[in-house]
Amino acid sequence: MLKNFMKALLEGSRKGIAKGFSLLEIMVVITIMAMIMGAVSVGVMSYLDRSKIRQAEMDIVTISNALDLYKTEFGRYPDSQDGLSRLVEEKILRDRNVPKDPWGNEYIYIYPGTHNEGYFDLYSFGPDGREGGNDDITNWD
């Protein structure tokens, strides 16, 4: 049976019968692939946005812990003027720089805090990079 199939295949190629895809078939396959990629990318992008928000929340917790350690060692929080760079100077944060939020902006540190009495305010403006808009990530509420 296989022998007959191979013989027919060879005879077909000798007769000049084209063995390939038409332009229409290729266009249909490309369109289907584009639709699948579009659907997948929407899901992946929303996942990436959520992961950046979670990363900013974790950064705020980490920096808050470093500020609490600074207060334990020096008896006070760094003032707003010194800011978070004081944590690097005192080697409380191991990085050489104060981390930036996942969108490339600096975290805002205010001491004494206006939202946290007797404590500090630490926040990021979030994805839009502007204050307000219900996407700010903060250490209060």
C-alpha positions in Angstrom: 0.0 0.0 0.0 2.8 2.4 0.9 4.5 1.4 -2.3 1.4 2.4 -4.3 1.2 5.7 -2.5 4.8 6.6 -3.2 4.4 5.6 -6.8 1.3 7.8 -7.2 3.1 10.7 -5.4 6.1 10.5 -7.8 3.9 10.2 -10.8 1.9 13.3 -9.7 5.0 15.3 -9.3 6.2 14.3 -12.7 3.0 15.4 -14.2 3.5 18.9 -12.9 0.8 18.9 -10.2 1.5 21.7 -7.8 1.9 20.7 -4.2 1.5 23.8 -2.0 -0.8 26.3 -0.4 -2.8 28.9 -2.2 -2.5 32.5 -1.3 -6.0 32.4 0.2 -5.2 29.5 2.5 -2.1 31.3 3.7 -4.1 34.5 4.4 -6.7 32.6 6.3 -4.0 31.0 8.5 -2.3 34.3 9.1 -5.6 35.9 10.1 -6.4 33.2 12.5 -3.0 33.4 14.1 -3.3 37.2 14.4 -6.7 36.8 16.2 -5.2 34.3 18.6 -2.2 36.5 19.3 -4.4 39.5 19.9 -6.6 37.6 22.4 -3.5 36.3 24.3 -1.7 39.7 24.4 -4.7 41.3 26.1 -4.6 38.8 28.9 -0.9 39.0 29.2 -0.9 42.8 29.4 -3.5 42.9 32.1 -1.4 40.4 34.1 1.7 42.6 33.6 -0.2 45.7 34.9 -1.3 43.8 38.0 2.2 42.5 38.7 3.6 46.1 38.5 1.0 47.3 41.1 1.9 44.3 43.3 5.6 45.1 42.9 5.0 48.8 44.0 3.1 47.6 47.0 5.9 45.3 48.0 8.5 48.0 47.5 6.5 50.3 49.8 6.5 47.7 52.5 10.2 47.1 52.1 11.1 50.8 52.2 8.7 51.2 55.2 10.6 48.5 57.0 13.9 50.1 56.2 12.6 53.4 57.5 11.4 51.7 60.8 14.9 50.2 61.1 16.4 53.7 60.6 14.2 55.0 63.3 15.3 52.2 65.6 19.0 53.0 65.0 18.8 56.8 65.0 15.8 57.6 67.1 13.9 59.4 64.3 12.8 59.0 60.7 14.8 60.9 58.1 13.2 64.2 57.3 11.7 64.9 53.9 14.7 66.9 52.8 17.1 64.0 53.3 14.5 61.7 52.0 15.0 58.0 51.1 18.6 58.6 50.0 19.5 58.6 53.7 18.7 54.9 53.9 21.3 54.2 51.2 23.9 56.5 52.9 23.5 54.6 56.2 23.5 51.3 54.3 20.1 50.3 55.5 19.1 49.7 51.9 21.6 47.5 50.3 21.1 48.8 46.8 23.3 51.7 45.7 20.2 53.7 44.8 16.8 54.1 46.2 14.5 51.9 44.1 12.2 53.5 41.6 8.6 52.4 41.2 7.9 49.9 38.4 7.0 52.7 36.0 10.4 54.4 36.5 9.3 57.2 38.9 10.7 57.9 42.3 8.7 57.0 45.4 7.4 60.0 47.3 8.4 60.2 50.9 7.0 62.9 53.3 7.9 63.1 57.0 6.0 64.0 59.1 3.1 62.5 57.1 -0.1 64.3 56.2 -2.1 61.1 56.0 -0.3 59.1 58.7 0.0 61.3 61.9 3.3 60.8 63.7 4.4 58.5 60.9 5.5 59.1 57.3 3.7 59.0 54.0 5.3 56.8 51.3 3.6 56.4 47.9 3.8 56.1 44.1 1.7 57.9 41.6 1.0 54.6 40.0 0.7 53.7 36.3 -0.3 57.2 35.1 2.6 58.9 36.9 0.3 61.7 38.2 -1.2 62.3 41.6 -4.8 61.3 42.1 -6.9 59.2 39.8 -7.4 56.3 42.1 -4.3 54.5 40.9 -1.9 55.8 43.5 -0.2 53.2 45.6 0.2 54.4 49.2 1.2 53.3 52.7 -2.2 54.4 54.2 -5.7 53.1 53.8 
